[in-house]
Amino acid sequence: MTQEGDGLARIGQAPETTTHKVVKSLWIGIWLFYLSAPVTDLVSGGHGTGVRLLGGLGLLAFTSWYLVLVFRTVRLMPVRRVLVSLAVLATQATVLSLTLGREWLVLFVYVSISSGAALPGEISRWTVPGATALLTAVAFAVPGGTEYLAGLVIPALMGGFAMVGVRAMIRTTIELRQARATVAQLAANEERLRLARDLHDLLGHSLSLITLKSELAGRMLPEHPERAAQQVADIERVSRQALVDVREAVSGYRRPTLPGELAGARTALAAAGVAADLPADFEEALPEETESALAWSLREAVTNVVRHSGARRCTVTLATRQTLAGAVVELAVSDDGTGGPAVPGNGLTGLTERLEAVGGTLSAGPAGKTGFRLLARVPLGSPS
């Protein structure tokens, strides 16, 4: 967006609806009441025909450009051009006042108002008093002008600074609307990220288990139909649970627990033929967000062991440790598979984001000559 500091005066946008046009016209029309004095002077001021013609043309030109500036039909205008336009208006007001009389001093009120409406605040705070000072100087040079001075100085100052305030209020309102739109967009992006992360972790684990059990059922079917039927029953159970998990993830209520994920990890590793060394339970009471982040980490790590590692054994440790930075809960998942460096992907990226949200860290990489190890640490008592 173009700002006022880049050499352009943000005059604003033209009214977009009929209601806007009516409201803005009524607002401007209130100030046009002051033109009754020069109009009356043209009609009954005793001027000649030529003077009336020139005065009428001058008043028409003055009013037209004033309306252009105040009604904001120009979206962007260089500040220098606005200053030149205001200088022309001030010159017209000076010439008409000096030649036609004190009734024309009211034009300086319009110069002040248009400068407050069309210029940035850091400039209009000087041009409004400047227009008022010029009004005062011309009033002393016009016969009888001092009699009108008291009734024009206050409207010039108050009207000009009122337009400065209105301009600032409009700019603040626009910025507030833009900020709200940005916050709404960020919230939508965060929700999409959460949903994508949850679905990846949920379906990756469940579909891997379904695939493994389907393969087992296929191998068992010719010779052991009863055991194959048990695997099919497990597939149905996992499928139903995956459907429930997806619905909960979409609703925002999906919060896995460590006991549940430990049980699921045991089932998945057994189905893949991987010997599992898992803790029986974890008795430490953890904040909900901390437990959820660790549970997601365990699920993703076990899914990767089942799908990619080719391991024969998987070891999971879950314990509370004391470090120099304080107490932490540490989850480690190691296997004796093919190993290799960690490849960043949706899974590890999502886990890193989950752990960082609760002040934790994630490290993953080769464990010795073969195998792979994932280590997640979360400080105890970290804010959610």
C-alpha positions as CSV (number, residue, x, y, z in Angstrom):
1,M,0.0,0.0,0.0
2,T,1.2,3.5,-0.8
3,Q,1.9,5.5,2.4
4,E,1.9,9.3,2.9
5,G,5.6,9.3,3.5
6,D,6.4,8.2,0.0
7,G,5.6,11.6,-1.6
8,L,2.0,10.9,-2.3
9,A,-0.9,12.5,-0.5
10,R,-3.6,9.9,0.1
11,I,-6.6,11.9,-0.8
12,G,-8.7,8.8,-0.4
13,Q,-11.2,6.9,-2.5
14,A,-14.3,8.3,-4.1
15,P,-17.6,7.3,-2.4
16,E,-18.5,3.8,-3.6
17,T,-22.3,3.8,-2.8
18,T,-25.1,6.3,-3.1
19,T,-25.3,6.5,0.7
20,H,-21.7,7.4,0.9
21,K,-22.1,10.1,-1.7
22,V,-25.2,11.5,0.1
23,V,-23.5,11.6,3.5
24,K,-20.3,13.2,2.1
25,S,-22.3,15.7,0.1
26,L,-24.2,16.7,3.2
27,W,-21.1,17.1,5.2
28,I,-19.5,19.3,2.5
29,G,-22.7,21.2,2.0
30,I,-22.6,22.4,5.6
31,W,-19.4,24.3,5.0
32,L,-20.6,25.7,1.6
33,F,-23.1,27.8,3.7
34,Y,-20.3,30.3,4.2
35,L,-20.2,31.0,0.5
36,S,-23.5,32.9,0.9
37,A,-21.5,36.0,1.8
38,P,-19.5,36.3,-1.5
39,V,-22.5,35.2,-3.5
40,T,-24.7,38.0,-1.9
41,D,-21.9,40.5,-2.5
42,L,-21.8,39.5,-6.2
43,V,-25.6,39.9,-6.5
44,S,-26.1,43.1,-4.5
45,G,-22.7,44.5,-3.8
46,G,-22.9,47.3,-6.4
47,H,-20.2,45.8,-8.6
48,G,-20.1,46.4,-12.4
49,T,-21.0,43.7,-14.9
50,G,-17.4,42.9,-15.8
51,V,-16.4,42.6,-12.1
52,R,-19.4,40.4,-11.4
53,L,-18.5,38.1,-14.3
54,L,-14.8,37.8,-13.3
55,G,-15.8,37.4,-9.7
56,G,-18.3,34.7,-10.5
57,L,-15.7,32.8,-12.6
58,G,-13.1,33.1,-9.9
59,L,-15.6,31.8,-7.3
60,L,-16.6,28.9,-9.5
61,A,-12.9,28.0,-10.1
62,F,-12.2,28.2,-6.4
63,T,-15.1,26.1,-5.4
64,S,-14.6,23.5,-8.0
65,W,-11.0,22.7,-7.0
66,Y,-11.9,22.9,-3.4
67,L,-14.5,20.2,-3.9
68,V,-12.0,18.1,-5.8
69,L,-9.7,18.2,-2.9
70,V,-12.2,17.7,-0.1
71,F,-14.6,15.3,-1.9
72,R,-11.6,13.1,-2.6
73,T,-12.3,12.1,-6.2
74,V,-8.6,11.7,-6.7
75,R,-7.1,8.5,-5.2
76,L,-3.5,9.5,-5.1
77,M,-1.9,12.9,-5.6
78,P,1.7,14.0,-5.1
79,V,2.1,16.2,-2.0
80,R,3.8,18.8,-4.1
81,R,0.8,19.1,-6.4
82,V,-1.5,19.4,-3.5
83,L,0.7,22.2,-2.1
84,V,0.6,24.0,-5.5
85,S,-3.2,23.6,-5.6
86,L,-3.5,25.1,-2.1
87,A,-1.2,27.9,-3.1
88,V,-3.4,28.7,-6.1
89,L,-6.5,28.6,-3.8
90,A,-4.9,30.9,-1.3
91,T,-3.8,33.3,-4.1
92,Q,-7.4,33.3,-5.5
93,A,-8.8,34.0,-2.0
94,T,-6.3,36.9,-1.6
95,V,-7.0,38.5,-4.9
96,L,-10.7,38.2,-4.6
97,S,-10.7,39.6,-1.1
98,L,-8.5,42.5,-1.9
99,T,-10.4,43.4,-5.1
100,L,-14.1,42.7,-4.1
101,G,-14.1,43.3,-0.4
102,R,-14.3,41.8,3.1
103,E,-17.1,39.4,2.3
104,W,-14.6,37.3,0.3
105,L,-12.4,36.7,3.3
106,V,-14.4,33.6,4.0
107,L,-12.6,31.9,1.2
108,F,-9.6,31.5,3.5
109,V,-11.7,29.2,5.7
110,Y,-12.0,26.8,2.7
111,V,-8.2,27.1,2.1
112,S,-7.7,26.0,5.7
113,I,-10.2,23.1,5.5
114,S,-8.9,21.8,2.2
115,S,-5.3,21.8,3.5
116,G,-6.4,19.8,6.5
117,A,-8.3,17.3,4.3
118,A,-5.8,16.9,1.5
119,L,-2.4,17.0,3.2
120,P,-0.6,14.6,5.6
121,G,-0.9,15.6,9.3
122,E,2.8,16.5,9.6
123,I,2.3,19.1,6.9
124,S,-1.3,20.3,7.5
125,R,-0.4,21.2,11.1
126,W,1.6,24.0,9.6
127,T,-0.6,24.9,6.6
128,V,-3.8,25.4,8.7
129,P,-2.2,28.0,10.9
130,G,-0.5,29.5,7.8
131,A,-3.9,29.9,6.0
132,T,-5.3,31.5,9.2
133,A,-2.3,33.9,9.4
134,L,-2.8,34.9,5.8
135,L,-6.5,35.5,6.5
136,T,-5.5,37.8,9.3
137,A,-3.0,39.7,7.2
138,V,-5.4,40.2,4.3
139,A,-8.2,41.2,6.7
140,F,-6.1,44.1,7.9
141,A,-5.5,45.1,4.3
142,V,-9.2,45.0,3.3
143,P,-11.4,48.0,4.3
144,G,-13.5,46.8,7.3
145,G,-11.9,43.4,7.2
146,T,-11.1,43.4,10.9
147,E,-14.8,43.4,11.7
148,Y,-15.1,40.0,10.0
149,L,-11.9,38.7,11.4
150,A,-13.2,37.4,14.8
151,G,-16.0,35.4,13.1
152,L,-13.5,33.8,10.6
153,V,-10.4,33.0,12.5
154,I,-12.0,30.4,14.8
155,P,-13.8,28.5,11.9
156,A,-10.6,28.5,9.9
157,L,-8.5,27.0,12.7
158,M,-11.2,24.7,14.0
159,G,-12.4,23.6,10.6
160,G,-8.8,22.9,9.4
161,F,-7.8,20.9,12.4
162,A,-11.1,19.1,12.4
163,M,-10.4,17.8,9.0
164,V,-6.9,16.8,10.1
165,G,-8.6,14.7,12.9
166,V,-11.1,13.2,10.5
167,R,-8.4,12.3,8.1
168,A,-6.4,10.6,10.9
169,M,-9.6,8.8,12.1
170,I,-10.3,7.5,8.6
171,R,-6.7,6.3,8.2
172,T,-6.8,4.5,11.6
173,T,-10.1,2.9,10.7
174,I,-8.6,1.6,7.4
175,E,-5.5,0.3,9.2
176,L,-7.7,-1.4,11.8
177,R,-9.8,-3.2,9.1
178,Q,-6.6,-4.3,7.4
179,A,-5.2,-5.6,10.7
180,R,-8.4,-7.5,11.4
181,A,-8.3,-9.0,7.9
182,T,-4.6,-10.0,8.4
183,V,-5.4,-11.6,11.8
184,A,-8.3,-13.6,10.2
185,Q,-6.0,-14.8,7.4
186,L,-3.3,-15.8,9.9
187,A,-5.9,-17.7,12.0
188,A,-7.2,-19.5,8.9
189,N,-3.7,-20.4,7.8
190,E,-2.9,-21.7,11.3
191,E,-6.0,-23.8,11.3
192,R,-5.2,-25.3,7.9
193,L,-1.7,-26.0,9.1
194,R,-3.0,-27.7,12.2
195,L,-5.5,-29.8,10.2
196,A,-2.8,-30.8,7.7
197,R,-0.4,-31.8,10.5
198,D,-3.0,-33.8,12.3
199,L,-4.3,-35.6,9.3
200,H,-0.7,-36.5,8.2
201,D,0.1,-37.9,11.6
202,L,-3.2,-39.7,12.0
203,L,-3.6,-41.2,8.6
204,G,0.1,-42.1,8.1
205,H,0.0,-44.3,11.2
206,S,-3.4,-45.8,10.7
207,L,-2.9,-46.5,6.9
208,S,0.5,-48.1,7.6
209,L,-1.0,-50.4,10.2
210,I,-3.9,-51.3,7.8
211,T,-1.4,-52.1,5.0
212,L,0.7,-54.3,7.3
213,K,-2.3,-56.2,8.6
214,S,-3.7,-56.6,5.1
215,E,-0.4,-58.2,4.0
216,L,-0.5,-60.5,7.0
217,A,-4.1,-61.5,6.3
218,G,-3.2,-62.3,2.7
219,R,-0.3,-64.5,3.7
220,M,-2.3,-66.3,6.4
221,L,-5.5,-66.8,4.4
222,P,-4.6,-70.1,2.6
223,E,-3.3,-72.0,5.7
224,H,-4.6,-70.1,8.7
225,P,-8.0,-68.6,7.8
226,E,-8.9,-68.1,11.5
227,R,-5.8,-66.0,12.1
228,A,-6.5,-64.1,8.8
229,A,-10.0,-63.4,10.0
230,Q,-8.5,-61.9,13.2
231,Q,-6.3,-59.6,11.1
232,V,-9.3,-58.5,9.1
233,A,-11.1,-57.8,12.3
234,D,-8.1,-55.7,13.4
235,I,-8.2,-53.9,10.1
236,E,-11.9,-53.0,10.7
237,R,-11.1,-51.8,14.2
238,V,-8.2,-49.6,13.0
239,S,-10.3,-48.2,10.2
240,R,-13.1,-47.2,12.5
241,Q,-10.7,-45.7,14.9
242,A,-9.0,-43.7,12.1
243,L,-12.4,-42.4,11.0
244,V,-13.1,-41.3,14.6
245,D,-9.7,-39.7,14.8
246,V,-10.1,-37.8,11.5
247,R,-13.5,-36.4,12.6
248,E,-12.0,-35.3,15.9
249,A,-9.1,-33.7,14.2
250,V,-11.4,-31.8,11.9
251,S,-13.4,-30.7,14.9
252,G,-10.2,-29.6,16.7
253,Y,-10.7,-32.0,19.6
254,R,-8.1,-34.6,18.8
255,R,-5.6,-34.9,21.7
256,P,-3.7,-38.2,21.7
257,T,-2.4,-39.5,25.1
258,L,0.9,-41.2,25.9
259,P,-0.8,-44.4,27.2
260,G,-2.9,-44.7,24.1
261,E,0.0,-44.1,21.8
262,L,2.2,-46.6,23.6
263,A,-0.5,-49.2,23.2
264,G,-0.9,-48.3,19.5
265,A,2.9,-48.4,19.0
266,R,3.0,-51.9,20.5
267,T,0.3,-53.1,18.1
268,A,1.9,-51.5,15.1
269,L,5.4,-52.9,15.8
270,A,4.0,-56.4,16.5
271,A,2.1,-56.3,13.2
272,A,5.3,-55.3,11.3
273,G,7.3,-58.1,13.0
274,V,9.5,-55.7,14.9
275,A,10.5,-56.6,18.4
276,A,9.3,-53.8,20.7
277,D,10.9,-52.6,23.9
278,L,8.4,-50.1,25.3
279,P,7.8,-48.7,28.8
280,A,4.8,-50.2,30.5
281,D,3.5,-46.7,31.5
282,F,4.4,-43.2,32.3
283,E,3.2,-42.0,35.7
284,E,4.4,-38.3,35.5
285,A,1.4,-35.9,35.3
286,L,2.0,-33.7,32.3
287,P,0.2,-30.6,31.0
288,E,-2.3,-31.5,28.2
289,E,-0.4,-29.7,25.5
290,T,3.0,-31.3,26.5
291,E,1.5,-34.8,26.6
292,S,-0.1,-34.3,23.3
293,A,3.1,-33.1,21.6
294,L,5.0,-36.1,23.0
295,A,2.2,-38.5,22.0
296,W,2.3,-37.2,18.4
297,S,6.1,-37.6,18.4
298,L,5.8,-41.2,19.5
299,R,3.2,-41.9,16.8
300,E,5.3,-40.4,14.0
301,A,8.5,-42.1,15.1
302,V,6.9,-45.5,15.3
303,T,5.2,-45.0,11.9
304,N,8.5,-44.2,10.3
305,V,10.1,-47.3,11.9
306,V,7.3,-49.5,10.5
307,R,7.3,-47.9,7.0
308,H,10.9,-47.1,6.3
309,S,13.4,-48.5,8.6
310,G,13.4,-52.3,7.9
311,A,14.3,-52.7,11.5
312,R,14.1,-55.9,13.6
313,R,14.0,-54.1,16.9
314,C,12.7,-50.8,18.2
315,T,13.3,-49.3,21.7
316,V,11.2,-46.6,23.2
317,T,12.3,-44.8,26.4
318,L,10.2,-42.2,28.2
319,A,11.6,-40.5,31.3
320,T,12.1,-37.3,33.3
321,R,15.6,-36.0,33.3
322,Q,17.3,-33.1,35.1
323,T,19.3,-30.8,32.9
324,L,21.1,-27.5,33.4
325,A,18.0,-25.7,32.0
326,G,15.7,-27.6,34.4
327,A,13.6,-30.7,34.4
328,V,12.6,-32.1,31.0
329,V,10.6,-35.0,29.7
330,E,12.6,-37.0,27.2
331,L,11.2,-39.4,24.6
332,A,13.6,-41.5,22.6
333,V,12.7,-43.9,19.8
334,S,15.6,-46.0,18.4
335,D,15.8,-48.8,15.9
336,D,18.4,-51.0,14.3
337,G,17.3,-50.5,10.8
338,T,19.0,-49.1,7.7
339,G,19.6,-45.7,9.3
340,G,20.7,-42.7,7.3
341,P,20.3,-39.0,7.7
342,A,17.0,-37.4,8.6
343,V,15.1,-36.2,5.5
344,P,13.0,-33.2,6.3
345,G,9.3,-33.8,5.4
346,N,5.8,-33.2,6.6
347,G,6.2,-35.5,9.5
348,L,9.4,-34.1,11.1
349,T,8.4,-30.6,10.2
350,G,5.1,-31.0,11.9
351,L,6.7,-32.6,15.0
352,T,9.2,-29.7,15.2
353,E,6.3,-27.2,15.2
354,R,4.3,-29.1,17.8
355,L,7.3,-29.3,20.1
356,E,8.4,-25.7,19.7
357,A,4.8,-24.6,20.6
358,V,5.4,-26.1,24.1
359,G,9.0,-25.0,24.4
360,G,10.5,-28.4,23.3
361,T,13.1,-29.5,20.8
362,L,13.4,-32.4,18.3
363,S,16.5,-34.1,17.0
364,A,16.7,-37.0,14.6
365,G,19.5,-38.8,12.9
366,P,21.6,-42.0,12.6
367,A,22.2,-44.0,15.8
368,G,25.7,-45.6,15.4
369,K,26.7,-47.5,12.3
370,T,23.1,-48.6,11.7
371,G,19.8,-47.6,13.0
372,F,18.0,-44.3,13.6
373,R,17.1,-42.4,16.7
374,L,14.5,-39.7,17.3
375,L,14.8,-37.6,20.5
376,A,12.1,-35.2,21.7
377,R,12.5,-33.1,24.8
378,V,9.9,-30.9,26.5
379,P,10.5,-28.9,29.6
380,L,8.3,-29.7,32.5
381,G,5.9,-26.9,33.3
382,S,6.3,-25.2,29.9
383,P,3.5,-22.9,28.9
384,S,1.1,-24.2,26.3
